[in-house]
């Protein structure tokens, strides 16, 4: 084996948390239903997304082995990229915002106006 190659591990269905697997299945189902509602055949959708029909099939089945770029391209073709872009938006992160609020300082002090400066000779003024 080549030593410069990264040691990567393939995802197996058992290694993915169940809520993540369920979310991917729902996403795939929603993508498939949106494609059918828009009456876009699989061949046309795959061509527009620059992916193979097999990859589109995997996306519509919620496969974790497909890249996030392929998922996002399909969502773009379906006109749903705005919702995808807001997935990890801070306004939906309740826990992160509450933790950040706890770390806010109690008071804010102004810096002194009389900061010493070094002159060219290295003496302070």
C-alpha positions as CSV (number, residue, x, y, z in Angstrom):
1,X,0.0,0.0,0.0
2,X,1.2,3.5,-0.8
3,X,2.4,5.3,2.3
4,X,1.2,8.7,1.0
5,X,-2.4,7.5,0.8
6,X,-4.6,8.6,3.6
7,X,-6.0,5.9,5.8
8,X,-9.8,6.2,5.2
9,X,-12.6,4.0,6.3
10,X,-15.8,3.3,4.3
11,X,-19.1,4.1,6.0
12,X,-21.1,1.0,6.8
13,X,-24.8,1.2,7.6
14,X,-24.2,0.1,11.2
15,X,-21.5,2.8,11.8
16,X,-23.9,5.7,11.2
17,X,-26.1,6.9,14.1
18,X,-29.8,5.9,13.6
19,X,-31.1,9.6,13.6
20,X,-28.6,10.5,10.9
21,X,-29.6,7.5,8.8
22,X,-33.3,8.3,9.2
23,X,-32.6,12.0,8.2
24,X,-30.8,10.8,5.0
25,X,-33.6,8.5,4.1
26,X,-36.1,11.3,4.5
27,X,-33.9,13.7,2.5
28,X,-33.7,11.1,-0.3
29,X,-37.4,10.5,-0.3
30,X,-38.1,14.2,-0.4
31,X,-35.7,14.7,-3.3
32,X,-37.3,11.9,-5.2
33,X,-40.8,13.3,-4.6
34,X,-39.7,16.8,-5.6
35,X,-38.2,15.5,-8.8
36,X,-41.4,13.6,-9.6
37,X,-43.6,16.7,-8.8
38,X,-41.5,18.7,-11.2
39,X,-41.8,15.9,-13.8
40,X,-38.1,15.7,-14.3
41,X,-37.0,12.2,-15.6
42,X,-34.0,10.6,-13.9
43,X,-31.8,10.8,-17.0
44,X,-32.5,14.6,-17.4
45,X,-31.9,15.2,-13.6
46,X,-28.6,13.2,-13.6
47,X,-27.5,15.1,-16.7
48,X,-28.3,18.5,-15.2
49,X,-26.6,17.6,-12.0
50,X,-23.5,16.2,-13.8
51,X,-23.8,12.9,-12.0
52,X,-24.7,9.4,-13.2
53,X,-28.1,7.9,-12.9
54,X,-26.7,5.4,-10.4
55,X,-25.6,8.3,-8.1
56,X,-29.0,9.9,-8.4
57,X,-30.5,6.6,-7.5
58,X,-28.3,6.5,-4.4
59,X,-29.2,10.0,-3.5
60,X,-32.9,9.2,-3.7
61,X,-32.3,6.2,-1.5
62,X,-30.5,8.4,1.1
63,X,-27.1,6.8,0.7
64,X,-24.4,8.1,3.1
65,X,-21.7,7.2,0.6
66,X,-22.7,10.0,-1.9
67,X,-20.8,13.3,-1.5
68,X,-22.5,16.3,0.0
69,X,-21.6,18.1,-3.3
70,X,-23.8,15.7,-5.2
71,X,-26.7,16.2,-2.8
72,X,-26.3,20.0,-2.9
73,X,-26.2,20.0,-6.7
74,X,-29.4,18.0,-6.9
75,X,-31.1,20.4,-4.4
76,X,-29.9,23.3,-6.5
77,X,-31.5,21.8,-9.6
78,X,-34.7,21.4,-7.7
79,X,-34.6,25.0,-6.5
80,X,-34.1,24.1,-2.8
81,X,-30.5,25.2,-2.3
82,X,-31.6,28.1,0.0
83,X,-32.9,25.7,2.6
84,X,-29.8,23.6,2.3
85,X,-27.6,26.6,2.9
86,X,-29.4,27.4,6.2
87,X,-29.0,24.0,7.8
88,X,-26.3,25.0,10.3
89,X,-27.3,28.7,10.5
90,X,-26.6,30.2,13.9
91,X,-30.2,31.4,14.3
92,X,-31.3,27.8,14.6
93,X,-28.5,26.8,17.0
94,X,-30.3,27.3,20.4
95,X,-27.6,25.5,22.5
96,X,-24.7,27.3,20.8
97,X,-26.3,30.7,21.3
98,X,-27.0,30.0,25.0
99,X,-23.4,28.8,25.6
100,X,-22.1,31.9,23.8
101,X,-24.3,34.2,26.0
102,X,-22.9,32.6,29.1
103,X,-19.4,33.5,28.0
104,X,-20.1,37.1,27.4
105,X,-18.2,39.5,29.6
106,X,-19.9,41.1,32.5
107,X,-18.5,44.6,31.7
108,X,-16.5,46.1,28.9
109,X,-13.6,48.4,29.7
110,X,-12.3,51.0,27.4
111,X,-8.6,50.9,26.6
112,X,-6.4,53.7,28.0
113,X,-5.8,56.7,25.8
114,X,-2.3,57.0,26.9
115,X,-0.7,53.9,25.4
116,X,3.1,54.2,25.3
117,X,4.7,54.2,21.9
118,X,8.2,53.3,21.0
119,X,10.3,55.8,19.2
120,X,12.9,55.0,16.6
121,X,15.6,54.8,19.2
122,X,13.7,52.3,21.2
123,X,12.8,54.7,24.1
124,X,9.2,55.1,25.2
125,X,7.5,58.4,25.0
